[in-house]
Amino acid sequence: MAKTEVLDKLTFKQAFDELETVVERLGTGDLPLEEALALFEHGQALATRCSELLEQAELKLRQLVPDESGGYVEKDFEGGDDR
């Protein structure tokens, strides 16, 4: 199975936990250059996966807003873009 196929199957928590491990390993500064570069590239792929999953979740967000009859209706969430 290709690396991208494996990454595509990771949940957000799995990808984030693995990314934290990568950051910790890179932070030690004890790795040979080639290994550090490979680990950095893997971390970039994990960060991309996390970002994709967050974007998908953002698209699913909905909010309840009051309607004219005093009840509530579902509406797409329109949060501020803090980026």
C-alpha positions in Angstrom: 0.0 0.0 0.0 1.4 3.4 -1.0 2.2 6.0 1.8 -0.6 8.3 0.5 -3.1 5.5 0.7 -2.1 4.9 4.3 -2.3 8.6 5.2 -5.8 8.9 3.6 -7.1 6.3 6.0 -5.9 8.1 9.1 -8.4 9.8 11.3 -7.6 13.4 12.5 -6.5 12.1 15.9 -4.2 9.5 14.4 -2.6 11.9 12.0 -2.2 14.6 14.7 -0.7 12.2 17.2 1.7 10.9 14.6 2.6 14.5 13.7 3.3 15.3 17.3 5.7 12.4 17.4 7.4 13.6 14.3 7.8 17.1 15.8 9.3 15.7 19.0 11.8 13.5 17.1 12.8 16.4 14.9 13.2 18.6 18.0 15.8 16.4 19.5 18.3 17.4 16.8 20.0 14.0 17.0 18.9 12.7 13.6 21.2 12.3 10.6 20.3 14.8 7.9 18.7 12.3 5.5 16.5 10.9 8.2 15.5 14.3 9.4 14.5 15.3 5.9 12.5 12.2 5.4 10.8 12.7 8.7 10.1 16.4 7.8 8.5 15.3 4.6 6.3 12.8 6.4 5.4 15.5 8.9 4.3 17.8 6.0 2.1 15.0 4.6 0.5 14.5 8.0 -0.1 18.2 8.4 -1.8 18.3 5.0 -4.0 15.3 6.0 -5.0 17.1 9.3 -5.8 20.3 7.3 -7.9 18.4 4.8 -9.9 16.7 7.6 -10.4 20.1 9.3 -11.7 21.6 6.1 -14.1 18.7 5.6 -15.4 19.1 9.2 -15.8 22.8 8.6 -18.0 22.1 5.6 -20.3 19.9 7.8 -20.8 22.5 10.5 -24.3 23.7 10.9 -26.0 25.9 13.4 -29.5 26.3 14.9 -30.9 29.8 14.4 -34.3 31.2 15.6 -37.0 31.4 13.0 -40.0 33.7 12.8 -42.3 31.2 14.5 -40.2 31.0 17.7 -38.7 27.7 16.7 -35.3 26.9 15.3 -34.0 26.0 11.9 -30.7 24.5 10.7 -28.5 26.8 8.7 -24.9 26.6 7.4 -22.5 27.9 10.0 -21.0 31.2 8.9 -18.1 31.6 11.2 -15.6 34.4 10.8 -12.5 33.7 8.7 -9.7 34.2 11.2 -7.0 33.1 8.8 
